[in-house]
Amino acid sequence: MGLRFRKSIKIAPGVRLNVGKKSMGLSVGGKGLRYSVNTNGQRRATAGIPGTGIYYIQTL
């Protein structure tokens, strides 16, 4: 298991800038639905049920 680094910065309500060791990303959305894109070109949509830990991630 390797050491990981991630810093999440809140830009506005529902908008976060995530800075990691190899890339940066932008996440937009709320508790039930979120869209994310990063500098590596990965795009993801995440849907979940708040408070349960159950969620689904779709790579776009």
Biopython code that builds the backbone (N, CA, C, O; Angstrom):
import numpy as np
from Bio.PDB.StructureBuilder import StructureBuilder

atoms = [
    (1, "MET", "N", (0.843, -1.171, 0.000)),
    (1, "MET", "CA", (0.000, 0.000, 0.000)),
    (1, "MET", "C", (0.892, 1.239, 0.000)),
    (1, "MET", "O", (1.798, 1.362, 0.824)),
    (2, "GLY", "N", (0.627, 2.155, -0.931)),
    (2, "GLY", "CA", (1.429, 3.354, -1.049)),
    (2, "GLY", "C", (0.805, 4.537, -0.340)),
    (2, "GLY", "O", (-0.372, 4.520, 0.018)),
    (3, "LEU", "N", (1.600, 5.543, -0.147)),
    (3, "LEU", "CA", (1.144, 6.773, 0.473)),
    (3, "LEU", "C", (0.446, 7.629, -0.571)),
    (3, "LEU", "O", (0.964, 7.797, -1.676)),
    (4, "ARG", "N", (-0.704, 8.166, -0.246)),
    (4, "ARG", "CA", (-1.468, 9.001, -1.172)),
    (4, "ARG", "C", (-1.627, 10.400, -0.598)),
    (4, "ARG", "O", (-1.625, 10.602, 0.617)),
    (5, "PHE", "N", (-1.764, 11.362, -1.510)),
    (5, "PHE", "CA", (-1.954, 12.756, -1.114)),
    (5, "PHE", "C", (-3.100, 13.342, -1.923)),
    (5, "PHE", "O", (-3.163, 13.159, -3.139)),
    (6, "ARG", "N", (-4.005, 14.043, -1.255)),
    (6, "ARG", "CA", (-5.075, 14.772, -1.938)),
    (6, "ARG", "C", (-5.507, 15.933, -1.060)),
    (6, "ARG", "O", (-5.730, 15.773, 0.141)),
    (7, "LYS", "N", (-5.620, 17.087, -1.665)),
    (7, "LYS", "CA", (-6.093, 18.284, -0.976)),
    (7, "LYS", "C", (-7.334, 18.762, -1.707)),
    (7, "LYS", "O", (-7.297, 18.957, -2.921)),
    (8, "SER", "N", (-8.426, 18.953, -0.992)),
    (8, "SER", "CA", (-9.687, 19.397, -1.571)),
    (8, "SER", "C", (-9.978, 20.815, -1.091)),
    (8, "SER", "O", (-10.014, 21.078, 0.111)),
    (9, "ILE", "N", (-10.187, 21.729, -2.045)),
    (9, "ILE", "CA", (-10.421, 23.137, -1.735)),
    (9, "ILE", "C", (-11.812, 23.523, -2.220)),
    (9, "ILE", "O", (-12.132, 23.348, -3.396)),
    (10, "LYS", "N", (-12.636, 24.045, -1.323)),
    (10, "LYS", "CA", (-13.981, 24.484, -1.683)),
    (10, "LYS", "C", (-13.894, 25.848, -2.359)),
    (10, "LYS", "O", (-13.431, 26.817, -1.758)),
    (11, "ILE", "N", (-14.344, 25.919, -3.616)),
    (11, "ILE", "CA", (-14.304, 27.166, -4.380)),
    (11, "ILE", "C", (-15.604, 27.943, -4.200)),
    (11, "ILE", "O", (-15.589, 29.154, -3.980)),
    (12, "ALA", "N", (-16.721, 27.238, -4.295)),
    (12, "ALA", "CA", (-18.059, 27.817, -4.155)),
    (12, "ALA", "C", (-18.968, 26.702, -3.659)),
    (12, "ALA", "O", (-18.548, 25.545, -3.642)),
    (13, "PRO", "N", (-20.188, 27.006, -3.258)),
    (13, "PRO", "CA", (-21.094, 25.926, -2.845)),
    (13, "PRO", "C", (-21.297, 24.910, -3.975)),
    (13, "PRO", "O", (-21.764, 25.262, -5.058)),
    (14, "GLY", "N", (-20.945, 23.664, -3.715)),
    (14, "GLY", "CA", (-21.094, 22.605, -4.700)),
    (14, "GLY", "C", (-19.946, 22.475, -5.684)),
    (14, "GLY", "O", (-20.012, 21.644, -6.590)),
    (15, "VAL", "N", (-18.883, 23.282, -5.532)),
    (15, "VAL", "CA", (-17.734, 23.242, -6.450)),
    (15, "VAL", "C", (-16.461, 23.061, -5.639)),
    (15, "VAL", "O", (-16.187, 23.829, -4.718)),
    (16, "ARG", "N", (-15.673, 22.023, -5.994)),
    (16, "ARG", "CA", (-14.420, 21.749, -5.291)),
    (16, "ARG", "C", (-13.278, 21.559, -6.271)),
    (16, "ARG", "O", (-13.452, 20.982, -7.345)),
    (17, "LEU", "N", (-12.104, 22.053, -5.888)),
    (17, "LEU", "CA", (-10.876, 21.821, -6.632)),
    (17, "LEU", "C", (-10.086, 20.790, -5.842)),
    (17, "LEU", "O", (-9.785, 21.004, -4.668)),
    (18, "ASN", "N", (-9.746, 19.667, -6.480)),
    (18, "ASN", "CA", (-9.009, 18.593, -5.827)),
    (18, "ASN", "C", (-7.599, 18.541, -6.400)),
    (18, "ASN", "O", (-7.420, 18.413, -7.611)),
    (19, "VAL", "N", (-6.602, 18.640, -5.531)),
    (19, "VAL", "CA", (-5.211, 18.628, -5.953)),
    (19, "VAL", "C", (-4.567, 17.362, -5.417)),
    (19, "VAL", "O", (-4.593, 17.098, -4.215)),
    (20, "GLY", "N", (-3.985, 16.580, -6.324)),
    (20, "GLY", "CA", (-3.323, 15.346, -5.941)),
    (20, "GLY", "C", (-1.870, 15.353, -6.372)),
    (20, "GLY", "O", (-1.370, 16.358, -6.877)),
    (21, "LYS", "N", (-1.196, 14.239, -6.173)),
    (21, "LYS", "CA", (0.211, 14.116, -6.502)),
    (21, "LYS", "C", (0.454, 14.216, -8.007)),
    (21, "LYS", "O", (1.436, 14.823, -8.435)),
    (22, "LYS", "N", (-0.437, 13.621, -8.817)),
    (22, "LYS", "CA", (-0.222, 13.563, -10.262)),
    (22, "LYS", "C", (-1.196, 14.382, -11.089)),
    (22, "LYS", "O", (-0.953, 14.587, -12.278)),
    (23, "SER", "N", (-2.286, 14.857, -10.507)),
    (23, "SER", "CA", (-3.258, 15.611, -11.300)),
    (23, "SER", "C", (-4.093, 16.534, -10.421)),
    (23, "SER", "O", (-4.034, 16.489, -9.193)),
    (24, "MET", "N", (-4.874, 17.371, -11.100)),
    (24, "MET", "CA", (-5.832, 18.249, -10.437)),
    (24, "MET", "C", (-7.193, 17.953, -11.030)),
    (24, "MET", "O", (-7.292, 17.519, -12.178)),
    (25, "GLY", "N", (-8.240, 18.183, -10.260)),
    (25, "GLY", "CA", (-9.578, 17.924, -10.767)),
    (25, "GLY", "C", (-10.574, 18.934, -10.239)),
    (25, "GLY", "O", (-10.325, 19.631, -9.255)),
    (26, "LEU", "N", (-11.705, 18.995, -10.916)),
    (26, "LEU", "CA", (-12.789, 19.880, -10.528)),
    (26, "LEU", "C", (-14.039, 19.037, -10.365)),
    (26, "LEU", "O", (-14.382, 18.259, -11.256)),
    (27, "SER", "N", (-14.728, 19.180, -9.235)),
    (27, "SER", "CA", (-15.959, 18.450, -8.956)),
    (27, "SER", "C", (-17.094, 19.439, -8.771)),
    (27, "SER", "O", (-16.956, 20.440, -8.068)),
    (28, "VAL", "N", (-18.227, 19.143, -9.416)),
    (28, "VAL", "CA", (-19.401, 20.001, -9.334)),
    (28, "VAL", "C", (-20.593, 19.136, -8.970)),
    (28, "VAL", "O", (-20.816, 18.098, -9.592)),
    (29, "GLY", "N", (-21.362, 19.549, -7.969)),
    (29, "GLY", "CA", (-22.560, 18.808, -7.596)),
    (29, "GLY", "C", (-22.795, 18.846, -6.109)),
    (29, "GLY", "O", (-22.077, 19.505, -5.357)),
    (30, "GLY", "N", (-23.824, 18.120, -5.702)),
    (30, "GLY", "CA", (-24.201, 18.091, -4.300)),
    (30, "GLY", "C", (-24.077, 16.706, -3.711)),
    (30, "GLY", "O", (-23.277, 15.892, -4.172)),
    (31, "LYS", "N", (-24.876, 16.441, -2.686)),
    (31, "LYS", "CA", (-24.765, 15.179, -1.959)),
    (31, "LYS", "C", (-25.214, 13.960, -2.760)),
    (31, "LYS", "O", (-24.631, 12.888, -2.597)),
    (32, "GLY", "N", (-26.210, 14.081, -3.603)),
    (32, "GLY", "CA", (-26.709, 12.908, -4.311)),
    (32, "GLY", "C", (-26.119, 12.682, -5.683)),
    (32, "GLY", "O", (-26.126, 11.557, -6.182)),
    (33, "LEU", "N", (-25.601, 13.745, -6.311)),
    (33, "LEU", "CA", (-25.126, 13.659, -7.688)),
    (33, "LEU", "C", (-23.924, 14.574, -7.870)),
    (33, "LEU", "O", (-23.935, 15.720, -7.421)),
    (34, "ARG", "N", (-22.890, 14.065, -8.529)),
    (34, "ARG", "CA", (-21.666, 14.836, -8.712)),
    (34, "ARG", "C", (-21.050, 14.514, -10.073)),
    (34, "ARG", "O", (-21.117, 13.376, -10.536)),
    (35, "TYR", "N", (-20.444, 15.531, -10.717)),
    (35, "TYR", "CA", (-19.714, 15.374, -11.971)),
    (35, "TYR", "C", (-18.286, 15.836, -11.727)),
    (35, "TYR", "O", (-18.068, 16.896, -11.141)),
    (36, "SER", "N", (-17.307, 15.043, -12.176)),
    (36, "SER", "CA", (-15.904, 15.362, -11.933)),
    (36, "SER", "C", (-15.096, 15.231, -13.211)),
    (36, "SER", "O", (-15.360, 14.361, -14.041)),
    (37, "VAL", "N", (-14.113, 16.099, -13.361)),
    (37, "VAL", "CA", (-13.175, 16.033, -14.478)),
    (37, "VAL", "C", (-11.793, 16.380, -13.939)),
    (37, "VAL", "O", (-11.665, 17.233, -13.062)),
    (38, "ASN", "N", (-10.736, 15.710, -14.470)),
    (38, "ASN", "CA", (-9.393, 16.015, -13.991)),
    (38, "ASN", "C", (-8.448, 16.297, -15.155)),
    (38, "ASN", "O", (-8.832, 16.172, -16.317)),
    (39, "THR", "N", (-7.213, 16.677, -14.837)),
    (39, "THR", "CA", (-6.244, 17.062, -15.859)),
    (39, "THR", "C", (-5.737, 15.880, -16.670)),
    (39, "THR", "O", (-5.104, 16.089, -17.705)),
    (40, "ASN", "N", (-5.987, 14.660, -16.248)),
    (40, "ASN", "CA", (-5.624, 13.474, -17.024)),
    (40, "ASN", "C", (-6.678, 13.142, -18.070)),
    (40, "ASN", "O", (-6.512, 12.188, -18.829)),
    (41, "GLY", "N", (-7.762, 13.916, -18.121)),
    (41, "GLY", "CA", (-8.820, 13.694, -19.097)),
    (41, "GLY", "C", (-9.916, 12.766, -18.627)),
    (41, "GLY", "O", (-10.819, 12.449, -19.401)),
    (42, "GLN", "N", (-9.870, 12.321, -17.391)),
    (42, "GLN", "CA", (-10.911, 11.435, -16.868)),
    (42, "GLN", "C", (-12.138, 12.250, -16.489)),
    (42, "GLN", "O", (-12.030, 13.302, -15.860)),
    (43, "ARG", "N", (-13.314, 11.746, -16.882)),
    (43, "ARG", "CA", (-14.586, 12.376, -16.520)),
    (43, "ARG", "C", (-15.436, 11.321, -15.834)),
    (43, "ARG", "O", (-15.514, 10.185, -16.302)),
    (44, "ARG", "N", (-16.070, 11.684, -14.735)),
    (44, "ARG", "CA", (-16.888, 10.742, -13.971)),
    (44, "ARG", "C", (-18.173, 11.390, -13.505)),
    (44, "ARG", "O", (-18.209, 12.574, -13.169)),
    (45, "ALA", "N", (-19.222, 10.596, -13.490)),
    (45, "ALA", "CA", (-20.491, 10.996, -12.889)),
    (45, "ALA", "C", (-20.733, 10.043, -11.728)),
    (45, "ALA", "O", (-20.615, 8.828, -11.886)),
    (46, "THR", "N", (-21.067, 10.579, -10.579)),
    (46, "THR", "CA", (-21.294, 9.780, -9.380)),
    (46, "THR", "C", (-22.689, 10.060, -8.845)),
    (46, "THR", "O", (-23.085, 11.214, -8.678)),
    (47, "ALA", "N", (-23.427, 8.989, -8.579)),
    (47, "ALA", "CA", (-24.759, 9.105, -7.985)),
    (47, "ALA", "C", (-24.779, 8.251, -6.731)),
    (47, "ALA", "O", (-24.282, 7.125, -6.740)),
    (48, "GLY", "N", (-25.346, 8.772, -5.654)),
    (48, "GLY", "CA", (-25.368, 8.023, -4.410)),
    (48, "GLY", "C", (-26.570, 8.348, -3.552)),
    (48, "GLY", "O", (-27.314, 9.294, -3.810)),
    (49, "ILE", "N", (-26.736, 7.537, -2.528)),
    (49, "ILE", "CA", (-27.792, 7.750, -1.544)),
    (49, "ILE", "C", (-27.119, 8.311, -0.293)),
    (49, "ILE", "O", (-26.424, 7.578, 0.410)),
    (50, "PRO", "N", (-27.314, 9.604, -0.002)),
    (50, "PRO", "CA", (-26.633, 10.233, 1.131)),
    (50, "PRO", "C", (-26.898, 9.517, 2.459)),
    (50, "PRO", "O", (-28.023, 9.120, 2.761)),
    (51, "GLY", "N", (-25.832, 9.368, 3.234)),
    (51, "GLY", "CA", (-25.944, 8.771, 4.559)),
    (51, "GLY", "C", (-25.856, 7.259, 4.593)),
    (51, "GLY", "O", (-25.831, 6.671, 5.674)),
    (52, "THR", "N", (-25.808, 6.602, 3.412)),
    (52, "THR", "CA", (-25.779, 5.142, 3.385)),
    (52, "THR", "C", (-24.427, 4.567, 2.986)),
    (52, "THR", "O", (-24.126, 3.419, 3.310)),
    (53, "GLY", "N", (-23.611, 5.349, 2.290)),
    (53, "GLY", "CA", (-22.348, 4.837, 1.775)),
    (53, "GLY", "C", (-22.514, 4.093, 0.463)),
    (53, "GLY", "O", (-21.542, 3.553, -0.065)),
    (54, "ILE", "N", (-23.728, 4.053, -0.073)),
    (54, "ILE", "CA", (-24.003, 3.375, -1.340)),
    (54, "ILE", "C", (-23.924, 4.403, -2.462)),
    (54, "ILE", "O", (-24.596, 5.434, -2.422)),
    (55, "TYR", "N", (-23.088, 4.109, -3.474)),
    (55, "TYR", "CA", (-22.967, 5.028, -4.596)),
    (55, "TYR", "C", (-22.565, 4.268, -5.853)),
    (55, "TYR", "O", (-22.092, 3.134, -5.782)),
    (56, "TYR", "N", (-22.759, 4.906, -7.004)),
    (56, "TYR", "CA", (-22.432, 4.324, -8.298)),
    (56, "TYR", "C", (-21.595, 5.337, -9.063)),
    (56, "TYR", "O", (-21.947, 6.515, -9.125)),
    (57, "ILE", "N", (-20.483, 4.883, -9.649)),
    (57, "ILE", "CA", (-19.605, 5.756, -10.423)),
    (57, "ILE", "C", (-19.601, 5.284, -11.868)),
    (57, "ILE", "O", (-19.402, 4.101, -12.145)),
    (58, "GLN", "N", (-19.824, 6.223, -12.791)),
    (58, "GLN", "CA", (-19.775, 5.920, -14.224)),
    (58, "GLN", "C", (-18.672, 6.771, -14.842)),
    (58, "GLN", "O", (-18.721, 7.999, -14.775)),
    (59, "THR", "N", (-17.670, 6.117, -15.450)),
    (59, "THR", "CA", (-16.630, 6.837, -16.171)),
    (59, "THR", "C", (-17.171, 7.201, -17.537)),
    (59, "THR", "O", (-17.695, 6.342, -18.247)),
    (60, "LEU", "N", (-17.050, 8.461, -17.912)),
    (60, "LEU", "CA", (-17.604, 8.945, -19.180)),
    (60, "LEU", "C", (-16.531, 9.077, -20.240)),
    (60, "LEU", "O", (-16.824, 9.473, -21.368)),
]
sb = StructureBuilder()
sb.init_structure("model")
sb.init_model(0)
sb.init_chain("A")
sb.init_seg("    ")
for serial, (resi, resn, name, xyz) in enumerate(atoms, 1):
    if name == "N":
        sb.init_residue(resn, " ", resi, " ")
    sb.init_atom(name, np.array(xyz, "f"), 0.0, 1.0, " ", f" {name:<3s}", serial, name[0])
structure = sb.get_structure()
